[in-house]
Amino acid sequence: PVLTDVPVPAAMPSNLTAVSPYPSYGDPDAPSYRLYQRLATLNLDWVANHPGDCFFLRWYVELRRAMVGDAEIDGEPWKEAPQCNDVLRQAQACVVTEVFRGPEEDYFGVERPRDYITTNTVYDVRITEICVDYKATSQTLVEHALMRTNPIPARRPTIQSVEAASSRSLALYLRAGKQNECDFKEWRVEWRHVGGDYVWTFTTSCTPRSRTRCLTKLLPAPDSFYEVRLRESCHNPLADSPWAYYMSRGRHRRIKTWPEPALPPNNFTVNMTAYNLTFSFLPGLARQCEWTGWIVEMVEGHDAFRDSVWDPVRRRPWYVVTECESQLVGVRENTTCSVRGLRSFFPYQLRVRETCSNYIYDSQWGYAENFM
């Protein structure tokens, strides 16, 4: 037999994986930024392969930052993760929250300082099985961009007040919390219908982040009670803020939407001469509106001799047709008005809205076809 002093090295570890837990324990609003930094964590797992002639000493795990946020980092040195030094060979896992600041030779005879790993950071990781006889030490397994640690979520916003904006919409007044590492996407408003299916539902979002009033629309029923909640939504969902609820004394506050307004006028008939017009229309369904009058407005287009196509960009502002104030009076069914002194061969548009004793019942605008 031939004797040799060269041991068979341990096989290189394999199947290195990482998980980054949420960087907060308890109330996400409570910890400071520094506490969040301390709680950035990587849970590492790997597989130890054949030991060869290795008399196991320790696992040597190193990390380096590859990207912080969206900024790439080149040339950063590897840093040892001391929390993996005492892991048994058969354990094949460790939790990393710290790395040594520099190599051991830089701190000979003194305790090596440590740095916390940081949130919202992509790390390269490498691992080596160290043996008593260094000749039996395994090759190093390197995984680039193995895992991004979770970001610090945005702080919870504050819902200052909520009010009905229409029969099927609510207006929320809010104050943003600290943004932290949230790349803002939208304010997400959800509602649930009291007396309905009572499930949190999303219909409309709200931007930008600086906005202090959000409107949630498309509610299913008028004259009904709703509860609302709000959160800051981020491009990385892990940075989303906690939900903010509209509460009073520990209970959800309920907001009632307006009743359905009157339906807008319809079926316009317009008779036009060179300088005058007479129009009429049919009232919409009144519902709970106590009629007080009609508001008539017109808008002018541009000169039809230059371009006969209606141009809403170049048109002039809407103006109230005061002549109709004295004609559309008396009863709701009086819906005919004559207007004089218009420009010949000039495009116009006409709209009418019903007004009620309580403005929440006012109708939307009803529009006549463009005319000339």
N, C-alpha and C positions, 0 to 999 in steps of 0.2 A: 504493500500500500504506500501511497504518496501522501505525506502529511503537509498541510498548508496552514498558514496563520491568517488567511483571508477568509472571514466569515461570510456566509450567505446573507446578504442584506434583507431587511424586511421589505415586503412588497409595498408598493406605493398605495396610500389610502385611495378610496374611490367614493363616488356618489356623495360628494359634498353638497349639502343643501343648507338653506338659511330661511328663517322666518323672522319677520320684524313685528313684534307685538305693538299694539297701540301704545303710544308713549305717555299714557296717563293712567294712573290708578286712582279711582275715586272720581270726584267731581271735576270734569274738564275745565271748569271755570276757576277752580281754586288754585292750582299750582302756578308758580311764577315761571317765567321763561327759563330761569336757571334750573328749576326743578325738572322741567320738561327735558332739558339737555341731559341731566343726569339719568333720565329714564329712557333715553334712546337705547334700544336693545336689539341685538342679533342673537337668535337662537340657532346654533350651528349643529348639524348632524352629519356624520360621515360613516363610512364602512372601513373597518380595519381588516386588511387582508393577511395573507400568510406571514408569520413573524420571521421566518428564516432562522438565522442564528442570533437574532436580536434579543438581548436581555433588556426588556422595556424600561426606559427611564422616564419619559414624559412625551406629551404631544406639544409640538411647537407650532402655534397658530399666529399668523401675522395678517394685519389688515392695512390697506391704504385706500385713501379716498380717490375715486375716479371722477365723481361729479358731485357738486354741491348745488342743489336746486337744479337749474338748467345750465349751469356753467361747468364745462369740463376742466379737469385738473390734470396737468402733465408733469411727470417727473417727481411726484411726491414719494418720499421713502416709505418702505414697509415699516410697520410698528407692531411690536409683539403684544399679544393679548394675554396678560398674566393670569386671567381667570381660568384659562385652559391648561395651565401648567400642572395642576394637581388632579387632573381627570385621569381615572384609571383607564387602562387600555381597552377593557371590555365595555366601558361606558360609551365611548364614541360619540360624545355630545358635550357641548358646554354653552353657557350663556355669557355673552360678551357685552359689557357696558363701558369698559375702559381699555386703553392701550398705554403702553409705556411711551413717554415723550420722546426718548431717544435711545440709541443703542447702549448696551450695558457698559461698554468701555468708556463711555463719556461720563459715567457716574460711579467709577470704581471707588469702593469703600464707603459710599453713601447710598441712601435709599433713592431709588429711581423715581422721579415724579411721574404721575399718571395724568392722562387727559381722558375726559369722557368722549365717547363717540357721539356724533352729532346727528340730529334729526334731518330728514329730507336729503339724505346723502347716499349716493351709490358707492358701495365698497367692493374692491377686489379682495379676495381672501385666498391665502395659501396655507397648507398644513403639511407638516413633516413628522414622521415617527422617529423620535430621538432614542438611541440605544446607549447602554453603558459603554460599549465599544463603538466608537463613532463610525468604524468601518462597516458596521451593520445597519447604520441609519438608512432609512428609506429615501427614495427620491421624493421630491416635493410636488404635491398636487396643487395646481394653480387654477383658480376660477376667476375669470374677469367679469366685472359687473354682476356679481353674484346676487346682490340684493340691495334695494333702496330702503333705508330706514324710513319709518313713517314720519310725515310732517307734523308740526305743531298745529293743531286745528284752530280755526278762528274762534274767538270768544263768542259767547251767546249774545245775540242782539237783544234789544229791548223793544217790546211793543208798547208804545206810549198810549195809544188810543185806537179804537176802531169805530167806524160809523158806516151806516148805509150810504151808498153812493147812487143807487138806483134800485129798481125792483129785483135785479139779478146780479148785483155787484156790491162789494164791500171795499172801503178804503181803509188801509192800515197806515198808521203813522209810526215810524220806527226810528231807533237810534242804533247805529252799527256798533258792534263790539270791536275789540282789537283784532286786526286782520291776521297777525302772526304769519304763518307760512302758507296761507290760502291764496291760490291764484284765482281771484274772483271770477265766477261764471254767471251767477244770477242770484237774486233773492227768490227763494222758493216758498210760496204761500200755499198752504193747504187748508181746507175747510171740511167740516162735517155737518150734515143737515140734522138738526134736532127734530125728531119725529119722523125722519126718513130712515135710510139704511145705516146712518151713524158711522160711516167709514171715512177715514181721512182721505181726501181726494184733491188732486192737483189739476188745475185747469189753465192757469196763466202765470207766467214768470214776470220778473221786474228787474230792470237794469237802468242806470249803472249803479255801482256800489254807493255812490254819494247820494243816491235818491233817499228822501225821507218820507215819501208817500208812495205806497204801492196799491194798485187796484187789482183785485181778483174778480174775474168776470165769469160768466156762463154758469151761474148758480142755477140749480134745477127748479126752484120754486120761488115765487114772489111772496111777500107778506109772511115770511117764515123766519125762524130763529136758526142761527148758525154759530158754531165755535170755530176759531181760527188758530193756526200756529205758523211760525215763520222760522226759517233757518238760512244761513249764508251757505250757498252751494258753490263748490270750488271745482276746478277742472280735475283735480285729484280728489275723489270723494272722501279719502281718508282725512282730508283737511276740513271737511264740512263742519260747521259749528253745531253745537247741540241745539235742539228745538227750543224756541221761545214760545210760550203760551200766553194768551190774554187771560189773566187770572185776577181774581179778587177774593181775598181772604181764603186762599187755598182752593178755590173752586173756579171752574171755567166760567168766564163771562160770556153771555149769549147776546148776539146782536141781531136785531130784526131788520130784514130788508123791507123796502117800501112795497106797497101794493102795486099791482100792474097799472101803468099809466094809460091814459086814453090812447087809442090807436091813431096813427097819423091820418090826415085827410088824404083822399084818393079820388080817382076818376075825374081828373081835371079836364075842363073844356076851355080852350082859349080861342077867341075870335079877334084877329089882328087886322087893323087897317094901317094906312101909311104912318100915322102918328099916334094912334090910340089902340087900346085893347080892352076887351071885356072878357073876364074869365069867371068860371064857377067851379065848384068842387063838391064832393060829398064828404060829410063829416065821418070820421072813423068811429068805432065803438067807444062810447063814453066811459064805460066801466064805472069807477067810483069818482069820476071827475065832476065837480060842480062848476059848470061852464061859466067863464067870465069874459071870454073874447077870443079873437083870432089875431095873430101877428102875421103880417104879409111882408115878405122881403123879395127884392129883385137884385139881379146882378147883370152887368153889361159885359158882353164880350168885346172883341176888337172889330175894326171896320170890315164889313162883309165884302166890300169891293176889293180889298187886298187879298183876303183869304176867307173862303166861305166855311172853313172847318173851325168848329168851336175849339178854342184854346183855353183850358182852365188855368194855365199858368199866367197868361197875359190878361186874364179878365180882371175887372175892378172889384173892390170889396162889395159885399152884400150891403144893401141899404134898405131901411124901412119905408114901405109905401104908405105914407101918411094919409093919402086920399082914401084908403080903405078903412081907416079907423072910424070914419063917420058913416061908412056905408054898411059895414059888417057888424051891425049893432042890433039890439033888441032881442032876438031869439037865436038859438044855436043853428037853426036851419036856414038862416039868412046867409047864403054863401055865394053871392054874386057881387062883383066889384068891377068898376070901370076906371081905367087909368089913362090920362091924357098927357100929351107933350113928349112922347117918346121919339127917338131918332129913327128915321126911315132907313130901311135896309141895314139894320143893325141887330146882331143876335142878342137875345136876352134869355135869362132863366128865372123861374118864379118858384117860390116855396112858401108854404103856409104851416103854421103850428097852432094847436089849440092850447089856450091857457085856462087854468082852473083856479079856484079859490085857494087851494093848497098846491104849491108849485111841484110837489112830488108826483102829482097826477098829470102834469103837463105832457102833451104828446110829443113824439119826435117830429121832425120836419117831414112834410109831405111835398114831393117835388113834381112840378109839371114838366112836360117835355120841353126841350129847348125850342125857341121860336124866334121869328125874325119879322 
